[in-house]
Amino acid sequence: MLFPTYLAVTEVSPLLLAPFGLLLLLIAAMPLTPPRVKHVWDRFYPLVSLGLAAVVAAYYLAKVPGGGAELGHTLGDYFSFICLVGSLFVVAGGIHLKVKGEATPLANVVFLLLGAVIANVIGTTGASMVLIRPWVRMNKIRSSPYHVVFFIFIVSNVGGALTPVGDPPLFLGYLRGVPFFWLIQHVMLQWLVTVGAILTAFYVFDRRSFRRMSRKLQADVETHPETWRFDGAVNVLLLLVIIAAVFLPDRNFLREGTMVLAAVASLLVTPKQVHEENQFSFGPIKEVALLFAGIFATMLPALDYLAMHGPSFHIVQPLQYYFASGALSSVLDNAPTYAAFFQLAQTTAAAQLPQAFAAGPHDMAGMAAVLLAQRPLYVIGVSLGSVFFGAMTYIGNGPNFMVKAIAHDAGVHCPTFLGYIFKYSLPILLPILALTGWLFL
């Protein structure tokens, strides 16, 4: 079997998978612990994340032939990843929407649909941070838990499935050789069907809520629609700069440097009032940077193990990739889940079609190109599963908990962790996602 030149072919001990599993378990479990325990985690998670990363790095440098080169490649991937996510976070934090009035069910549907589209331009994290406060304000008279839940479903997760900018796992795919517009060309119909089904379910909930309002309030809402005000317009141009930077050559850090410069420019030109109204701080992106440093390093053994033993898992159908990656993305971070299953798909395809892979180039982009040509449904299954199922729980994707926290601070009653799952994601979202998989995979 052929492996990309950046992968070590030395057998990796299963014991070396422990740091990766432990870190993901802590990331998933610690936000749900009692306040005293969570406070300890908030204080020491940088040491835990970087410490586990150091253990793996030391092993690769000392024991794995070519391990230093592999670590260097992983560091480059991490740097590109965090520059994109961080620059989008900073620039989106300089955009503020003000809303006065109350929205009708139809206006809410249009808002969520636009949020789904915007998520592909500024990322699910950026879109969530820009839009959650206006969403809460425009539904303040009848705000309910389902308003928060469906916002998470659509804007924080499912909406961002069309571009590498939309959701972090898809950017990892872009770094591994998936062309920028490949997903738009191959999953647009799946995206439309899934988003449309979720919006239909939301409209049923919202229409029933609207009808329960007094006739006077209904008349006021319909005759005095919400008004909008937009601050931080210069940051829209900076967002375009970041998107354009994705297409720059991957050399001399030109791409990443352009993104960082756009973020710095945003900090310099955005009025202080806009940042204050958005309650902007570097806390969330600092946490992401530190935790993903650990994730990128500790997932190396998992990727190498899959490269050696992938076919023995017998995951050979696109629908299996969809539900398997989705199941893990529901409870773990979806970026490393994507990386693991993308590697598994590549290894499995190479075992099924050794001649096709032997004939192609043996670098990362070449291996990805063969996979996309020979087994495109594998990549579609992994991509949609990783993104869509991140909405199944509060811990499935980074923006989920941030949206919940902002809505809670604004006085909206949010479902509990189990309430979210058993009242909304299992009875509403899961059947829709299962139908998508059945129809298209």
N, C-alpha and C positions, 0 to 999 in steps of 0.2 A: 504494500500500500504506500502511496505517495503522501507526504506531508508538506505543508508550506515550509519554506526555508527558515522562517522565523520561529518555528516550533521545535522544541527539543524532542528527540525521539527516544530518549532514555526513559525507561519504565519509572513511573511515579508511584511511590507508595501510597496506598489508600489513606494511611495515617496523616499524610500531608493535606488531605482534604478537610481535616478537622478545623484549622483556623478559619477557612471560608465558611463552613457550616456554623461555627460558633459565632462569627461576626454577624451573619445574617439572622441567626436566632436572636441575638441581643438587640439588633435593630428592630426586629419585629415585636419583641416582647417588652422591652423596657418602657416604651411610651404608655403601656397599659398597666404598669405596676403602681403601687401606692406612692403618694407624693414623696415620702422620705427616700424610698429606693430610687425613684426617678431622679431625684435631686443628685444622688450620688452618681448616677449614670451621666447626667448632664455635665457634671464636673469632670468626670474622668474618661468620657468616651474618646477624646483625642488620643490619650495614652493607650487605650485598649486597641483602637483601630490601627494606629501607627505601630504599636508593639507587635500585633499579629502580622502586619505587613513586613516588619523587620525579620521575623522568624522565617517567613517564606523566602524573602530576599536573600538572607544568609545561606539558606539551604541551596538555592539555585546558584549562588556564586561559588559555593564550596563543592557541590556534589554533581551538578548537572552540566554536562558538556554543552557549551554555547549558552549557558544560563545567563551570563552577563548580557549577551546580545538580546536575549528574549526579554529580560528585565528592561533594557533600554527601549525596546519597541513598545512595551507596555507603558512605560513612563511617558513616551510620546503620545500614545493613545489617550492616556489620562489627561495630559496637558491640553490636548485638543478638545477633549470632552468638557473639561472644566472651564476653558475659555469660552466655549459656546454657551454653556448653561449660565455661567456667571455674567457674561456680557448681556445676555437676554434678560436676566434677572434685574440687573442694574438699570438698563434702559427702560424696561417695562415699569420699573418703580418710579420713573419720572413722568408717567402718563396717568392722569387722573380724570375720571368721568364723574360729573355731578348730575344727579337726577332728582327732580322734584315731581311729585305726583304719584299716581298709582297705576299699575299696568293691568291691562286686560289679559285674559288667557292667550289670545292670539298674539298680543305684543310680547308676552313672555316666551312664546314658542319662537318668534322671530329673533328675539334676543339670544336665546340658547343656540339657535342655528348659526347666527353670526359668531357667537362664541366658539362654536365648533370649527368654523372656517378660520377664525383668527388664531386658534390654537396651533394651526399648521404654519403660521407665519412667525409668531413670537413664542411658540412653545406652550405646552399645557401649564407649566408653572407661571410663565409670564401672563398668559391669558387669565388664569385663575386669580392672580394677584390684582390685575387691572379691573376685572369685571365683577368680583364677588361683592364688593361694597356697593356699587350701583345696583346690583341684583337684589341685595337685601333692602336697600332704600326704596326701590320701586315696588316692592311687595310688602312694605312695612305694615300696612293695615291688616293683612291676612297672612303674614309670614307663618309658615308651617315647616315641620321637619322635612317634608318631601321637597320643598324648594331647595334646601341644601343638598339633599341626596341626588336629585336629578341634575343639579349644577355639577356635582362631582362626577356623575355618570358621563355627562356630555362634554363639558368644557375641560375638566381636569384629566380626562382619560380618553374616551372613545373618539372625541373630535380630532385629536392630534395624530391620527394614524396614517396620514397621507404623505408626510415629508420627514426627512431626517431631523429637521428643526422641531417638528411637532412633539416628539417624545424622546427622552434620552436613549432608550434602547435602539430606536431607529437610527440615531446618529452613530451608535456603535456599528450598526450594519453598514452605514455609509463609510466609516473608517475602514471596514473590512472589505470594501469593494462593491457594495450595492450602489448603483448610480442614483443620483439625487431624485430624478423624476420616475424611477422605476416603479415605486409604489403607487403613485398617482395613475400611472398607466395600467396597473394590474389590480388595484383594489378599490377603485372609485365606486363601482357598483355595490360592493360589500359595505363600504362606508355609508353610502346613501341609504341602503336598506336598514342598516343597524341604527344609524342616527335617526332615520325616519320612524322606525318602530319605537325607539325610546321617547322621541318627541310626542308620538301619538299617545303613549301611556301617560306621559306628563300632562298632556292636554286634558285627558279624562279626569285626572286628579284635580287639575287647576280649574277646570270648568265647574266641577262639582263644588269646589271651595267658593268660587265666584258666585254661584247661585245661592249659596247660603248667606251671602251678605244681604243687608237690607236693600230694598229697592232704591232708597234715597242714595245710599253709598254707591250702588251700581250706576245710577244715573250720573253721579258726580265723576266717577272714574271714566265713564264713556264720553262725557261732555267736556271734561278737563283732563286730557291725557297728559302723560309725563312730559316734562321739558328737560332738555339736556344741555350740559355745558362741558366743553372739552378743554383741558389744560395740558400743557407739555407737548405741543404739536411738533416741536423740533425733534423730539425723541422718535417720532415716526420715521423721519429721515435717517436717524441713526440706526433704527431697526433695519431699514433697507440696506444700510452699509454692512451690517452684520450678516444679513442673508447673502449679499453679494460676496462677502469674504469667504463664504463656504466654497465658492467656486474658484478661488485663487489657487495657484500651484502649491502643492504640499512640500515646500522647501524653504529653508532659512526662516521658518516660523512667520512667513509673510501672512498666512491666513490668520493665525492666532494673534499676531501683533496688531492686525487691523481690528479684530474684535475687541481687544483690550483698549485700543485707542478710542474706539466708539464708546465704550463704557466710561472711560475717563472724561471724554467730552460731555457725556450725559451728566456726570456728577458736577461738572463745572458750569454748565449752562442751565440746568434745571433749577427753577426758583425753590428756595427753601420751603415755602408754603406748600408746594406740591408734595414734596417728600414728607412733610408733617401730616398732611391730609391722608397720604397713603400709609402712614405709620412705617415708613421705610427704615430698615436697618440691615446691617450685613450679617445678622445672626443666622438666618436660614441658609444663606449661601456658604457661610463659614462651616456650618454643620455638614452640608452636602460635600464640600471640598475635603474635609477631614475623613468623613466616612467612606467616600469613594476612593480616597487614596488607599485605604485598607482593602476595599472591595476589589479594586483593580489588581492589587498585588496578590491577595489570597486566592483569587479565582484562577490564577495561572495553573496551579496543579490540577484543578478541576477541568480546565480546558485541555490540558495535556493528557489527562486520564481518558477523557472522551475521545481524543484523537487516537489513542491506542486501543480502546475497548468499545467504541461507539456501536459497532454492528451487533455486539452481544446483547444490547438492550432491546433489540427487535422492535424499534419504533420506526416503521417503514411506510406508514400511511400519513398523508397530509393532515387528516383529521386527528390522528394521534399527536402530531406535533402541536396542533392548535390547542387541544385540551390539556396536554401535558405541560406546555409552556404557560398556558392560562392558569392551571391549578397552582403552579409555583408562584406566578405573578400575583395571585390573589393574596398571598401571605408573605411573600418576600419581595424585595425590590425587583422591579421588572427589567432593569438594565442588565444585571448579571445573569438573570434568567434567559434573556435574549441571547447573550453571548454564549452561554452554555449550549443552548439548543441549536443555535446557528452552527456551532462547531460540530454538534452531533449530526445535524443534517448533512454537513459537508463530508464528514467521515463515512456516514452511511451511504451517501450517494457514490463516494469513491469506491466503496466495497461492491456496490451494485454495478457500477460502470467503470471498471478499472481502465479500459482502453480510452474512454473519453477523457478521463483525468490525466492519464499518462501522456496523451497527445498535447495537452495544454501547458501553459507556463506554470511553474511551481511556486510562484509568489502569491501573496495574499489576494491581490486583485484578480490574478489569473484563475486561481481556484474558485473565487466567488463567481467569476464570469461563467465558468463551466457549470457550477451549481445552478445558477440562474437559468442557463440554457437547457440543462438536462432535467432538473427537478424544481421548477419555479414554484410549484404548490407547496413544497417544503418551506421555502422562505416566506411565502404568503401565510402559511399556517403559523409559523413562529412569530412573524411580525404582528399579525392580528391577535393571536393569543396573548402575546406579551403586553400589548397596549390595551386591548379591550378588557381583559380580566383584571387589570389593575384597579378597576372600579368596584370589584367585588367586596372589598373591605377598606377600612380607613388606612390600613398599612400597605395596601397594594401599590400605591404610587405616592411620591413625595408631596404633591400639592393637596392630597386628600385631607390630611390632618391640619394643614395650614388653613384651608377653607373652613373646616369645622371650627377651628379656634377663632377665626375672624368673625364668623357668623354668631358664634356663642357670645363673643364680646359685644356684639351689636344687639344682643337680647333675643336672638332667635333660639328657640328650643331645638336642639339637635338630637338625633337618635343616639342611644348608647352604642357601644361597639357591637354587641349582640343584636340590639334592636335594628341597627343598620342592615345586618346580614339577614335576619329572619323576617323582617317586615318589608324589605325592599329588594336587596340584591338577589336573594334566592328566589322569591316568588315572581319578581318582575324582570330583573336584568338577566339572570341565568337562562330562562327560556328563550329570550331574544338572542343571546349569544349562541346558544345551542342551535337555534334555527339558522343563524348565519352560517355556522359551521356545516350543518347538514345540507344547506342549499348550495354552498360554493366550494366545499372541500370534499 
